[in-house]
Amino acid sequence: MRALVALWNGAVWRTLGNRALPPESDLAALALFPGGAWAVGEKGMAEHGRVFFPLMVRVTGTTVRQVPVPRTDYGSALEDVAATSAAYAWAVGLTLRGPLILHWNGTAWTRVRLPATVARGVRSVDAVAATSRPNAWAVIRFRTGSLPRLMHCNGRRWGDVVTPDIGRRYGLGSVAATSANNVRAVGGGVILHWNGRKWTCALSPDNLDAVATSSADNACAVGLFRLWHLGRGAALERTHLEAGHDPPGPVNSLDGVAVIPQSGGAWAVGGTGHGTLMLHWNG
């Protein structure tokens, strides 16, 4: 199965030159920057089991091309990417031996190692968000049964983040940020918000898989066929979309979401038992 890249021109979706992508490939995440976008995932061979390597794709205009990344062992993949400009980006994922973190300096992707105190027991980095050169956030997952937690990069190194104690265990799967004073993370029934001074937490009736934000007052999160709007702080304001009363297939899920800052709208993607699902919220 070949990965697919499509461009929305305001009226229709157009498939771009995807012959530049490997025949056996999959894209997991996309990050826009002025003048283009990064997409990340994996490429490999289905023969003799699943052998895969990180896939890095740069989209400029209507041109799609692969970009080389530092060599890793087979069994490596990229799960998420974040960019603040054409010269600054982060991409994260996993290898057979542990977490994979790549940094883009405008010329090349280089691998970044976690400090030993942070890397101990970490299996993968599942999600990343960046707002400026000295400010990035990521969700890390451990090899053991312990749940994921956040870490923060201050421009020099990555370090652990103390998240709130809500009296029970919870997991995180996605993080989004617009500034050092507006960070959101969601996961297994929780919504966290960082205002630059403290964390606030709200409980969600759904396990949330992805979050996107354009301001402290506007964010969207998706889960099991729902698109939720998040208000100021961690509050879960209302459901913008809920199709559970008339599901189009036996399996319904939304796995990714993007907020459009200018209009307040959003796109959400996922799947049903019948195939791909794409939803647009017009604000």
C-alpha positions in Angstrom: 0.0 0.0 0.0 1.4 3.4 -1.0 1.0 6.5 1.1 -1.2 9.3 -0.2 -0.7 13.0 -0.1 -3.6 15.3 -1.1 -4.0 19.1 -1.3 -7.2 21.1 -0.5 -7.5 24.1 -2.8 -10.6 25.5 -1.1 -13.1 23.6 -3.2 -11.8 20.1 -3.9 -9.1 17.7 -2.8 -6.3 17.0 -5.3 -3.9 14.1 -5.1 -0.3 15.2 -5.6 2.6 13.4 -7.2 2.6 10.4 -5.0 4.9 8.3 -7.2 7.7 9.9 -5.3 6.6 7.8 -2.3 7.6 4.1 -1.9 5.2 1.4 -2.9 5.0 0.1 0.7 4.6 3.2 2.8 2.3 4.9 5.3 2.1 8.5 6.6 1.0 9.1 10.2 1.2 12.9 10.7 1.6 16.2 8.9 2.9 19.6 10.0 2.5 22.9 8.0 5.1 25.6 7.8 5.2 28.8 5.7 5.6 27.6 2.1 5.2 23.9 2.6 4.7 20.9 4.9 6.4 17.9 6.5 4.8 14.5 6.5 6.2 11.5 8.4 5.6 7.8 8.7 7.2 4.6 7.7 8.3 2.7 4.6 9.3 -0.9 4.2 8.7 -4.3 2.7 5.9 -6.7 3.4 7.9 -9.7 2.5 9.4 -11.9 5.3 7.4 -10.0 7.9 7.0 -6.3 8.3 10.4 -4.6 7.8 10.1 -0.9 8.0 12.2 2.3 8.3 11.3 6.0 8.9 9.8 8.0 6.1 10.2 11.7 5.8 8.4 13.7 3.1 8.5 17.3 2.2 5.7 19.0 0.3 6.4 22.3 -1.4 3.5 23.6 -3.6 2.4 20.5 -5.5 5.8 18.8 -5.3 6.2 15.7 -3.0 9.7 14.3 -2.3 11.4 12.1 0.2 14.0 13.7 2.4 16.8 11.6 3.9 17.0 11.1 7.7 19.8 9.7 9.9 20.2 6.0 9.5 18.3 3.7 11.9 17.8 0.0 12.4 14.9 -1.7 10.7 11.8 -1.6 12.9 11.9 2.2 13.1 9.1 4.6 12.3 8.1 8.2 12.8 4.8 8.9 14.5 4.5 12.7 14.6 6.0 16.0 13.4 5.8 19.7 14.4 7.3 22.7 12.6 7.4 26.4 13.4 9.2 27.6 10.3 11.0 26.3 7.2 14.1 26.1 9.3 12.9 24.5 12.5 11.0 21.3 13.1 10.9 18.2 15.3 9.9 14.6 14.3 9.4 11.8 16.8 8.8 8.0 16.8 10.5 4.8 17.8 13.2 2.2 17.0 13.7 -1.3 18.2 16.1 0.0 20.8 14.2 3.0 22.0 12.8 6.5 21.2 13.6 8.3 18.0 13.8 12.1 18.0 14.9 14.1 14.9 15.5 17.8 14.6 15.5 20.0 11.4 17.8 23.0 11.3 16.8 24.2 7.9 19.5 22.1 6.1 19.3 18.5 7.4 17.6 16.2 9.9 19.8 15.2 12.8 19.1 12.7 15.6 18.8 14.0 19.2 19.4 11.8 22.1 17.5 12.1 25.4 19.4 12.7 28.6 20.0 9.4 30.4 17.8 10.4 33.3 14.8 10.9 30.9 15.5 8.1 28.4 15.5 5.3 31.0 12.7 2.9 30.2 11.3 5.0 27.4 10.0 2.9 24.4 8.9 5.7 22.0 7.9 9.3 21.6 4.3 9.3 20.3 3.5 13.0 19.8 5.3 16.4 19.6 4.3 20.1 19.5 6.5 23.1 19.0 5.8 26.8 19.2 9.3 28.4 18.9 13.0 27.5 18.9 13.2 27.2 22.7 9.8 25.6 23.3 8.7 22.1 22.4 6.6 19.4 24.1 6.3 15.7 23.6 4.5 12.6 24.8 6.7 9.6 25.8 5.7 6.0 26.3 7.5 3.5 28.5 8.4 -0.1 27.8 6.7 -1.3 30.9 3.0 -1.0 31.8 3.5 2.6 33.2 1.5 5.2 31.3 2.8 7.9 29.0 3.9 11.3 30.3 5.0 14.6 28.9 8.5 16.1 28.4 9.6 19.6 27.5 12.5 21.0 25.5 13.8 24.4 26.5 16.0 24.9 23.5 19.0 23.1 25.1 17.7 19.7 26.3 14.6 17.6 26.9 13.4 17.1 30.5 10.5 15.5 32.3 7.3 17.4 33.0 5.3 16.9 36.2 1.7 16.5 35.2 -1.2 16.8 37.7 -2.2 14.1 40.1 -6.0 13.5 39.6 -6.2 10.5 41.9 -6.1 7.8 39.3 -3.8 6.6 36.5 -4.3 8.2 33.0 -2.6 8.1 29.7 -1.7 10.7 27.1 -1.7 10.3 23.3 -1.5 13.8 21.8 -0.2 17.3 22.5 -0.7 20.7 20.9 0.5 24.2 21.7 0.4 27.7 20.4 2.8 29.3 22.9 4.6 28.7 26.2 1.4 29.7 27.9 -1.1 27.5 25.9 -0.4 23.7 25.8 -3.0 21.0 25.6 -2.6 17.2 26.0 -5.3 14.6 25.7 -5.5 10.8 26.1 -7.4 8.2 28.0 -10.3 10.2 29.3 -8.4 13.3 30.3 -7.8 16.8 28.9 -4.9 18.8 30.3 -4.1 22.5 29.8 -1.0 24.4 30.7 -1.4 28.2 31.1 2.3 28.9 31.7 1.9 28.6 35.5 -0.1 25.5 36.3 -1.9 22.5 34.8 -5.7 22.1 34.9 -7.4 18.9 34.1 -10.9 17.9 32.9 -12.3 14.4 32.5 -13.7 13.3 29.1 -16.3 10.7 28.4 -14.2 9.5 25.5 -10.6 8.3 25.1 -9.2 11.1 23.0 -6.7 10.3 20.3 -5.7 13.7 18.9 -5.9 17.5 19.8 -5.3 20.7 17.8 -5.4 24.3 19.0 -5.3 27.8 17.5 -5.6 29.8 20.7 -6.3 29.5 24.5 -10.0 29.7 23.6 -10.2 27.4 20.6 -9.2 23.8 20.3 -10.7 20.5 19.0 -10.1 17.0 20.1 -11.2 13.7 18.5 -11.9 10.2 19.7 -14.4 7.5 19.0 -16.4 9.2 16.2 -16.7 12.5 18.1 -15.2 15.9 17.5 -15.2 17.9 20.8 -14.6 21.6 21.1 -12.4 22.6 24.0 -12.9 26.0 25.6 -10.6 28.1 27.9 -8.6 26.0 30.2 -9.3 22.3 30.1 -13.1 22.6 29.9 -14.9 20.4 27.5 -17.5 22.8 26.2 -19.7 20.9 23.7 -19.8 18.3 21.0 -19.6 19.8 17.5 -20.2 16.4 15.9 -21.7 13.2 17.2 -22.8 10.6 14.6 -23.1 7.7 17.0 -26.8 7.6 16.5 -26.4 6.7 12.8 -22.9 5.2 12.3 -21.8 4.7 8.7 -20.0 1.4 9.5 -19.4 -1.1 12.2 -16.1 0.6 13.3 -16.0 4.4 13.6 -13.1 6.4 14.8 -11.4 9.8 14.3 -7.7 9.7 14.6 -6.5 13.2 13.6 -7.7 16.8 13.7 -6.5 20.2 12.5 -8.0 23.6 13.5 -8.2 26.4 10.9 -7.3 29.6 12.9 -8.8 32.1 10.5 -12.3 30.6 10.3 -12.6 28.6 13.5 -13.3 25.5 11.5 -11.6 22.2 11.6 -10.9 19.0 9.6 -11.0 15.6 11.2 -9.9 12.2 9.7 -10.3 8.6 10.6 -12.1 5.5 9.3 -15.2 3.4 9.4 -15.8 -0.3 8.7 -16.3 0.8 5.1 -13.2 2.9 4.5 -11.7 6.3 5.0 -13.6 9.0 6.8 -13.0 12.8 6.5 -15.1 15.4 8.2 -15.1 19.2 7.9 -16.4 21.6 10.6 -17.2 25.0 9.2 -17.2 26.8 12.5 
